[in-house]
Amino acid sequence: MRIALVDSGIGLLSTAAALRRLRPDADLILSMDPDHMPWGPRSVPEIVARALAGARAVLDEGPDAVVVACNTASVHALQPLRDELEPRIPVVGTVPAVKPAADRGAPFAIWATPATTGSPYQRDLIDRFARGVAVTPVACPGLADAVERADRDAVEEAVGRAAARTPSDVSAVVLGCTHYDLVSEAVTAALGEQVTLFTAADAVAAQALRRLGEAPRPDAPRTGVLRVYASGRPAQLPEAALSYRAGALLAEGVAA
C-alpha cells in the first residue's frame, strides 16, 4: 500500500506520522513544495496549480491514495484533484476538527493562519457545526513559518501572542493548520493542561485507510519506506523536520 501526501512544507508530517503508526507496513510518499511555499498568501488558481503539481510529481510512484495534508489546499484544490485523479486514485482532504470540538457544547477557539481566519470556509464550518456555541477565531501570524524553520524562539513568541488573544474561558482549541500540530506541546504549555487540543491528523489518516478499504494494523511489520519529493525532485526530509517527533519517527523509514 502506497499513500502520497501533498503540502507546501512540513505540515504534512503529523498526518504522515499518524499513518505510520496505524499502518507501519505502508509506503509513504511526501510531496512538498519548498520552491513555492507558503501557499496561503497565493491566489486560488496558484494554490490549485501547486497542489496539482505536487500530486502529479509522485504519480510515477504508483500511489493508491493521495492525502491533501494542508488546510489551505484542501479548501481550494480538493475538488480539482478529485476531478483529475478519482476514481482511479482516491483523494482525501484535511478539515479542521470543528465538529468534535463543538460537540462538547463549551466555548472553544480556532487557531489558524491569517488567510484562513475569517474566511468563508471557516465561517461555514462554524455555521454548520457550532451553532449556539461560543467560538473565537484566533489568527496566528508567523506561526506556520516559524514551525517550518523549526525556530523555537519564534514558535514560542507566535504561540504566546495567540494564547494572549484566546479567551480564558475556552475549554478547547482547534488547530486549524497542519503545521501547528507539530508544536502542540508548546501550545499546551501556553494555554494550560485544562485546554483540550483538537487536531485533524488522526482522523485524516483513518479516513485515508477507509477510502482504501483497509483497517488499522499498528502491529503490522515495519516494512513501509518513506520517499520525499521537493517541488518534484527526489529529496530527503528537510533538516527542520527532524526537530519534531513526527519527523524523527518518519526518518526511520527513509528509503536509501
N, C-alpha and C positions, 0 to 999 in steps of 0.2 A: 504494500500500500504506500503510495506516494502522495503527499499533500504539500501544495505550494502555498506560501503566504506572501502577500504583497503589501508593502507600506513604503513610505518615503524614507524611513530610517529604522532605528532600533526599537520603536514602539511595538513592533510585531513580536518581540522576544517573549512577552508574557503569555501570549496565546500559543506560540510555538512550544514554550516550556510546558504549558498545560497539556498540549497534545503529546509531548514526550512522556509525561507522567501517565497519561491514560493509555497510550499505545507505544511503549518503548521499542516495538518492532517496526514502527512506521518510518519511512524515509521522509525527511522534511527538506523542503527547498525554499530558502529565504530569498525573496527578490526585493532588494532595497534600491533607492534612487538617490544616492548622495550628490549626483551632478545637478539635480533639480530640486532638492529639498530646501526649505519646507514646502509642502503642498498647500497648506492652509491659506496663505495670502494670495494664491494664484486664482485666476478666473476659473469658472466652471468648465469651459472647454479644455483648459490646460490640465485641470485635475483629471478629467476623463481621459485625456490623451496619455498622461503619465501613468495612470492606473492600467490602462490597456497595454501600454508599452511594458510595464512590469510583468503583467501576466503573459504576454506574448514571448517575452525573453526566456521563459522557462518551459515553454510548451514542448521543446525537444526532449525535456527530461521525462515526459510522459506522466504528468500529474493526474491522479484520479480525482482530485478536487482542488479548487482554488479558494483560499480564505482571504478576504479583504480585511486585513488586521489593522484597520485605520478608520476612525470615526468619520473624518472628513471625506475620505474616498468612498466610504460606504454610502454617505448621503448623496453624492453626486454621480458616482461611477458604477454603482452596483448593477443597475438595470442595463447600461450599455455592456458591461461584462457578461451578464447573463444572456443578453441578446446574441453575443458573439460566441459564447462557449457552451451554453446549455442547449440541448440536454446531454450532449456528449460529456461535458465536464461540469459537475455541479459547482456553483459559486455561492459562498457563504459570506454574509456581511457582518459588521460589528455595530451593535446598537447599545447605547448606554443603558445601564440597569435601572432605569427609572421605575419600571413597574414593580419589581420586588421591593424597592425602597419605599414606594408609595403604599404598598400593601400593608406596611406596618402602621399606617394611619397617623404617623407622628411627623413633625416638621423635619425636613431634610434639605440639603444643599446639593447643587450640581456644580462640580468644578470642571471647567472646560476651557478650551482655547478662546481668545477674544473673538475669533471668527465664528465659533460655534455658539458662544453665549449670546442669547438674544436672537439667534437665527430662527427662521420659520420652522426649520426641522426640530430644533429643541423645544420651541413653543408648542409644536404639535404633539410631541411626546408628553409634555406636561399636561396638555389639554385632554389627551386620550387616556392617560393612566394615573394622573394625580389630581383630578378634580376634587376640591374640598380639602386638600392637604396643602399646608404652607410649604412652598418651595422657593428657595433662594438661589438664583443663578449667580455663580461667582466666576468671573473671568480670571484667568491665571497667566497674565502676560509673562513671557520669558521662561516659563517652567519647562515646556517641552524642549526648548532649545538647550536649557541647562542640563536636562536629562540626557539629551543626545550627546552632549560633550562630556558627560559624566563629571560635571563641575559641581562638586558637593557644596561649596560655599554658595554658588549661585542658586542651587536647588533649595538650600535652606532659606535663603533670602526670599525666593519666589513663593515657597510654601508658607513662610511666615506672613507675607503680605496677604495671601489668600486666606489664611487662617484668621487674620485680623478682620477680614470682611465677612467672615462666616458667623452668623448669629449664634449666641451661646446656647440657645435652646434647641439646636438641631440635634437629633439623635443619630443621624446617618449622613454620609456624604457619598454621592455617586461620582466616581472618577470617569469623566466623560472624554478622556483622551487616553489612548493605549499607552502612551509614554508614562503617564502618571502612575500606572500600576507598578512600574519598576522602582518607584520611591515611596511605596505605600508605608514603609516603616517611618520615614521622615514625616509623612502626613499624619500618621497616628501620634507621633511624638509631639507634633504641634497642636493637635486637636484634643488629645487625651484618649485613653483606652475606652472611655464610655461611648465614643462615637464609632459606629459601625461603618466600615468602608464597603461599598458595592462596586465590584469590577465586572467586566464582561468576559474576561479571558476563559474561565472555566466553561461558561455557558456556550461561548462560540466554539470551543474545542469539542464539546459534547454534540453540538448541532452538526459540525462537520462530519463526525462519525455517523450520526443518524442519517445524514444525506447519502453516505456511502453504504448504508445498511450494515454498519459494523458496530460492535459493542466495545465498551472499555475493557481493556485487559492489562491492567497495570502490572500483572505478574508475568507478562509475555517476555520472551528473551530480549535482551537489549541489543538487538541487531540493526536497529534503524540508524542510518547515517544522516549527516547534515551537509547540504550543499548551499553555497551562498553566491548570490549574484549582486553586483553593484552596477546599477544603470546598464544592465545587460551583459556585463563582463563577469566571468568567473572570478571569485574573490574569496577572501577569508572573513571571518567575523571581525568587525571593527574592534580596535583595542578597547574603546569605551564600553562595548558590550560585555566584556569580561569583568567589568567592575560590578556587574549586577548578578545576583544569584541565578536568575533565569539564563543569562548569557553563559555563566560558568557551567550550568547543567548541560546546556546545548553543546558547548565546546567539547564535551566528552565524546560526541559522536560526529565531529567534523571529518569529512572524507579527506583522504590524503590527496 
